[in-house]
Amino acid sequence: MPNKLARGMGSFFKSCACRRPSGCPHLYTIRFRNSRGRQAEESGYADQDAAIERLIALYAARKTTPRSVAEQQETLGEMTFEEYAKAWFARKRGLTGSTKATTESRMRTHAYPEIGSRKMHTFDSFAVERFITAMERSNVGAATQAQVFLRVKGILRDAHRRGITPPRTPCSMSARRNTARARP
């Protein structure tokens, strides 16, 4: 059982209209103050214990993160996925001309229209799952889906390493469907 929450650590709740929120299947949302003191929310916690553990971890991180790092994380978190991805590609070494052109074309065609305008700090597993589902509905080939997903995953993992996305990397949380191996 996780520790109790102290005053100022944040709160958790369900935003559903169920009569008995503790027994309904909806997910918990947490509300807290980030490293810069601004109010923020995260959702997707199955039970109270998971929500409390995350609030405790956020509170500890807030107390130990230097202000300059928090400002950098907030600045990067406010970037859109497309802006962050372009900056990521600029930092990426070892991409040859044709590989880079093909990858940028696939991102322009498949990733940017779906998730390009989304702020980096708002990514969660549901956003990634919706993106994958949209590619499947558009009849994107399995190989292209896999390649685009790997690039998106790399970009989101880089954001995670920089402290922009929540500790659970969205791509590792997403239950990606392996369409490349599926046989009709």
C-alpha positions as CSV (number, residue, x, y, z in Angstrom):
1,M,0.0,0.0,0.0
2,P,1.5,3.4,-1.0
3,N,2.0,6.2,1.5
4,K,-0.8,8.7,2.2
5,L,-0.8,12.0,0.4
6,A,0.4,15.0,2.3
7,R,-1.1,18.4,1.8
8,G,0.3,20.0,-1.4
9,M,1.1,16.7,-3.1
10,G,-1.9,16.7,-5.4
11,S,-5.2,14.9,-5.8
12,F,-6.7,12.1,-7.8
13,F,-10.3,11.6,-9.1
14,K,-12.5,10.1,-11.7
15,S,-14.2,12.4,-14.2
16,C,-17.1,10.0,-14.9
17,A,-20.7,10.5,-13.7
18,C,-21.0,7.0,-12.2
19,R,-22.9,6.7,-8.9
20,R,-20.1,4.7,-7.2
21,P,-16.9,6.0,-8.7
22,S,-14.7,3.6,-6.6
23,G,-16.4,0.6,-8.3
24,C,-16.7,1.8,-11.9
25,P,-14.2,0.8,-14.6
26,H,-13.2,4.3,-15.6
27,L,-9.6,5.4,-15.1
28,Y,-8.3,7.8,-12.5
29,T,-6.9,11.3,-13.3
30,I,-4.3,13.0,-11.1
31,R,-3.9,16.8,-10.6
32,F,-0.7,18.2,-9.3
33,R,1.7,21.1,-9.4
34,N,4.6,20.6,-11.8
35,S,8.3,21.6,-11.2
36,R,7.5,25.2,-12.2
37,G,4.5,25.4,-9.9
38,R,1.9,25.2,-12.6
39,Q,-1.1,22.9,-12.3
40,A,-1.1,19.9,-14.5
41,E,-3.1,16.7,-15.0
42,E,-2.3,13.1,-16.1
43,S,-4.9,10.4,-16.7
44,G,-4.9,6.6,-17.2
45,Y,-4.4,5.1,-13.7
46,A,-6.3,1.9,-13.1
47,D,-6.6,2.2,-9.4
48,Q,-6.0,4.6,-6.5
49,D,-2.7,3.0,-5.5
50,A,-1.2,3.6,-8.9
51,A,-2.4,7.2,-8.8
52,I,-1.0,7.8,-5.4
53,E,2.3,6.3,-6.3
54,R,2.6,8.6,-9.3
55,L,1.7,11.6,-7.2
56,I,4.4,10.7,-4.7
57,A,6.9,10.3,-7.4
58,L,6.0,13.6,-9.0
59,Y,6.2,15.4,-5.7
60,A,9.6,14.0,-5.0
61,A,10.8,15.0,-8.5
62,R,9.4,18.5,-8.1
63,K,11.4,18.9,-4.9
64,T,14.6,17.6,-6.4
65,T,14.5,19.1,-9.9
66,P,16.5,22.3,-10.4
67,R,14.5,25.2,-11.7
68,S,16.6,25.5,-14.9
69,V,15.9,21.9,-15.8
70,A,12.2,22.3,-15.1
71,E,12.1,25.4,-17.4
72,Q,13.8,23.4,-20.2
73,Q,11.4,20.5,-19.8
74,E,8.4,22.9,-19.9
75,T,9.8,24.6,-23.0
76,L,10.3,21.4,-24.8
77,G,7.0,20.0,-23.6
78,E,5.2,23.0,-25.2
79,M,6.6,22.1,-28.6
80,T,4.4,20.3,-31.0
81,F,5.3,16.7,-32.1
82,E,6.2,18.0,-35.6
83,E,8.5,20.7,-34.2
84,Y,10.2,18.2,-31.8
85,A,10.5,15.6,-34.5
86,K,12.2,18.0,-36.9
87,A,14.6,19.0,-34.2
88,W,15.2,15.3,-33.3
89,F,16.0,14.5,-37.0
90,A,18.4,17.4,-37.1
91,R,20.3,15.9,-34.1
92,K,20.2,12.4,-35.5
93,R,23.5,11.1,-36.8
94,G,24.0,8.4,-39.4
95,L,21.0,8.9,-41.5
96,T,22.1,8.8,-45.2
97,G,20.4,11.0,-47.8
98,S,17.9,8.4,-49.1
99,T,17.1,7.0,-45.7
100,K,16.5,10.5,-44.3
101,A,14.4,11.5,-47.3
102,T,12.2,8.4,-47.1
103,T,11.8,8.7,-43.4
104,E,10.9,12.4,-43.6
105,S,8.4,11.6,-46.4
106,R,6.7,8.9,-44.3
107,M,6.5,11.2,-41.3
108,R,5.0,14.0,-43.4
109,T,2.5,11.6,-44.9
110,H,1.4,9.5,-41.9
111,A,2.6,10.9,-38.6
112,Y,2.4,14.7,-38.9
113,P,-1.3,14.8,-40.1
114,E,-2.4,12.7,-37.1
115,I,-0.2,13.7,-34.2
116,G,1.9,16.6,-35.6
117,S,0.0,19.3,-33.8
118,R,-0.1,17.5,-30.4
119,K,2.0,19.1,-27.6
120,M,4.8,16.8,-26.5
121,H,3.8,16.8,-22.8
122,T,0.3,15.6,-23.6
123,F,1.3,12.2,-25.1
124,D,-0.1,9.1,-23.4
125,S,-0.8,5.6,-24.5
126,F,-4.2,6.4,-25.9
127,A,-2.8,9.0,-28.3
128,V,-0.3,6.5,-29.6
129,E,-3.0,3.8,-29.9
130,R,-5.3,6.2,-31.8
131,F,-2.4,7.0,-34.2
132,I,-1.8,3.4,-34.9
133,T,-5.5,2.7,-35.4
134,A,-5.7,5.7,-37.8
135,M,-2.9,4.2,-39.9
136,E,-4.6,0.9,-40.0
137,R,-7.9,2.5,-41.1
138,S,-6.1,4.3,-43.9
139,N,-4.9,1.0,-45.2
140,V,-1.2,1.8,-44.7
141,G,1.0,-1.2,-45.4
142,A,2.3,-3.2,-42.5
143,A,6.0,-2.4,-43.3
144,T,5.3,1.3,-43.5
145,Q,3.3,1.2,-40.3
146,A,6.2,-0.5,-38.5
147,Q,8.8,2.0,-39.8
148,V,6.7,5.0,-38.9
149,F,5.9,3.6,-35.5
150,L,9.6,3.0,-34.8
151,R,10.5,6.6,-35.6
152,V,7.6,7.9,-33.5
153,K,8.7,5.6,-30.7
154,G,12.3,6.9,-31.0
155,I,11.2,10.5,-30.8
156,L,8.9,9.8,-27.8
157,R,11.7,7.9,-26.0
158,D,14.0,10.8,-26.6
159,A,11.4,13.1,-25.1
160,H,11.1,10.7,-22.1
161,R,14.9,10.8,-21.6
162,R,14.7,14.6,-21.5
163,G,11.9,14.4,-18.9
164,I,9.1,15.8,-21.1
165,T,6.8,12.8,-21.2
166,P,5.5,10.8,-18.2
167,P,7.8,8.1,-16.8
168,R,5.9,5.4,-18.7
169,T,7.0,6.0,-22.3
170,P,3.8,6.1,-24.4
171,C,5.2,3.7,-27.0
172,S,6.1,1.1,-24.5
173,M,2.6,1.4,-22.9
174,S,0.8,1.1,-26.2
175,A,-0.4,-2.3,-27.2
176,R,0.8,-2.1,-30.7
177,R,-0.8,-4.5,-33.1
178,N,1.7,-6.5,-35.0
179,T,0.1,-6.4,-38.5
180,A,3.3,-7.4,-40.3
181,R,2.9,-11.0,-39.0
182,A,-0.8,-11.3,-39.4
183,R,-1.9,-13.7,-42.1
184,P,-5.4,-13.3,-43.6
